[in-house]
Amino acid sequence: MNLRKNLIDIFTYIGNDEQLLRLLYYPSDPLNLSKQDVHNLPNFNDIRTERIIRSPKTNDLTTKEICRICMYMGNRSNINNRYADQDIVFDVYAHIDRYDKNDARSLWICDRINELLSLEIVTGIGKMLSDRMLVISNPPSGYIGYRLVYTFGSAKK
């Protein structure tokens, strides 16, 4: 079991995807190539730190108008004496007025996460499997939220 490494592996994998970063950052026409790559912005590290976090933190969103992914480990279920299924959870939030009402940004971000992770070998054992998406019933005021849950194999030792 190396949950910390698994979380970092997945964060690194999705956190360096330029298309996902554009969806999280630019309020309009995010994939327009005339806009500067988010990686090249002088405050890139601050942008990524605020937009993709490794915990379910939302208490600061009511004073911001952004998109955010909260990613964290979820349930773990036993397969046998050596292996378990490990869930990783992605909570996707988009400010409704600034982002979501224009282009269904929250769903666009969910689609991109799914393109990046579904049936890919990212960490642990085997491919990432996605079989759950839920509406977050009590998002911060002014936001819409969706929860994506992926499962991957994990050694017990």
C-alpha positions in Angstrom: 0.0 0.0 0.0 1.5 3.3 -1.1 -1.5 5.7 -1.2 0.6 8.8 -0.9 2.6 7.8 -4.0 -0.6 6.9 -5.9 -2.2 10.3 -5.1 1.0 12.1 -6.3 1.2 10.0 -9.5 -2.4 10.9 -10.4 -2.0 14.5 -9.5 1.2 14.7 -11.7 -0.6 13.0 -14.5 -3.6 15.2 -14.7 -2.0 18.4 -13.3 0.3 18.7 -16.3 -2.4 18.4 -18.9 -2.5 21.7 -20.8 -6.1 21.2 -22.0 -7.3 20.5 -18.5 -5.4 23.5 -17.2 -7.0 25.7 -19.8 -10.5 24.5 -18.9 -9.8 25.3 -15.3 -8.3 28.7 -15.9 -9.7 30.6 -18.9 -13.4 31.8 -18.5 -14.2 31.9 -22.2 -12.9 30.0 -25.3 -10.4 28.1 -23.2 -8.9 26.0 -26.0 -8.2 28.9 -28.3 -4.6 28.5 -29.2 -4.1 32.2 -29.4 -4.3 32.2 -25.6 -1.0 31.6 -23.8 -0.4 28.1 -22.4 -1.2 28.0 -18.7 2.2 26.3 -18.1 3.9 29.5 -19.5 2.0 32.0 -17.3 4.2 33.6 -14.7 1.9 32.5 -11.9 1.5 28.9 -13.2 2.3 27.3 -9.8 -0.2 29.5 -8.0 -2.8 28.7 -10.6 -2.3 25.0 -10.4 -2.1 25.0 -6.6 -5.5 26.8 -6.4 -7.3 24.9 -9.2 -6.2 21.3 -8.5 -5.9 20.4 -4.9 -5.3 17.0 -3.1 -8.1 17.4 -0.5 -11.8 18.2 -0.4 -11.3 21.9 0.3 -14.1 24.2 -0.7 -14.6 26.7 2.1 -12.7 29.4 0.2 -14.7 29.1 -3.0 -17.5 31.4 -1.9 -15.2 34.4 -2.2 -13.8 33.3 -5.7 -15.2 32.7 -9.1 -13.0 29.8 -10.4 -13.0 26.2 -11.4 -11.5 23.6 -9.1 -10.8 19.9 -8.9 -10.5 18.4 -5.5 -8.9 15.0 -5.6 -8.5 12.6 -2.7 -8.4 8.9 -1.9 -11.8 7.3 -1.3 -13.0 3.9 -0.3 -10.8 0.8 -0.3 -12.2 -2.7 -0.7 -10.6 -6.1 -0.3 -10.1 -8.3 -3.3 -7.9 -11.0 -1.6 -5.0 -11.3 0.8 -2.6 -9.4 -1.5 -4.7 -6.8 -3.4 -7.4 -4.3 -2.9 -9.5 -2.0 -5.1 -8.7 1.6 -4.2 -11.0 4.5 -5.2 -9.8 8.0 -6.0 -12.4 10.8 -6.0 -12.5 13.9 -8.1 -14.9 16.7 -7.0 -15.2 19.1 -9.9 -16.5 22.6 -9.2 -17.3 25.4 -11.6 -18.6 28.8 -10.8 -21.9 29.0 -12.6 -22.0 32.6 -13.7 -18.4 33.0 -14.8 -17.8 29.5 -16.3 -20.6 27.0 -16.4 -23.6 28.8 -17.8 -21.6 29.7 -21.0 -20.3 26.3 -22.0 -21.2 23.6 -19.4 -17.6 23.9 -18.2 -18.1 21.5 -15.2 -19.1 18.7 -17.6 -16.3 19.6 -20.0 -13.8 19.3 -17.2 -15.4 15.9 -16.2 -15.1 14.7 -19.8 -11.4 15.7 -19.9 -10.6 13.9 -16.7 -12.3 10.8 -18.1 -10.3 11.1 -21.3 -7.1 11.2 -19.3 -7.8 8.5 -16.8 -10.4 6.0 -18.0 -8.8 2.6 -18.9 -5.3 4.1 -18.5 -2.4 2.7 -16.4 -1.5 5.6 -14.2 -0.6 4.2 -10.8 -1.0 1.1 -8.7 -1.9 -2.1 -10.5 -3.9 -2.3 -13.7 -6.1 0.3 -15.5 -8.1 3.1 -13.9 -11.8 2.2 -14.0 -14.6 4.7 -14.0 -18.1 3.6 -13.1 -19.5 6.4 -10.9 -20.4 10.0 -11.5 -22.7 11.8 -9.0 -24.0 15.3 -8.6 -22.7 17.1 -5.5 -25.9 18.0 -3.8 -24.6 20.9 -1.7 -21.8 22.7 -3.6 -20.6 26.1 -2.4 -22.9 29.0 -3.2 -22.7 30.0 -6.8 -21.1 26.7 -7.9 -22.2 23.4 -9.6 -20.3 20.3 -8.7 -19.9 16.7 -9.9 -18.1 13.8 -8.2 -16.2 11.3 -10.3 -14.9 8.1 -8.8 -12.2 5.9 -10.3 -10.9 2.6 -9.1 -7.4 1.1 -9.5 -5.7 -2.0 -8.1 -3.5 -1.6 -5.0 -1.1 -3.9 -3.3 -1.6 -4.4 0.4 2.1 -4.2 1.2 
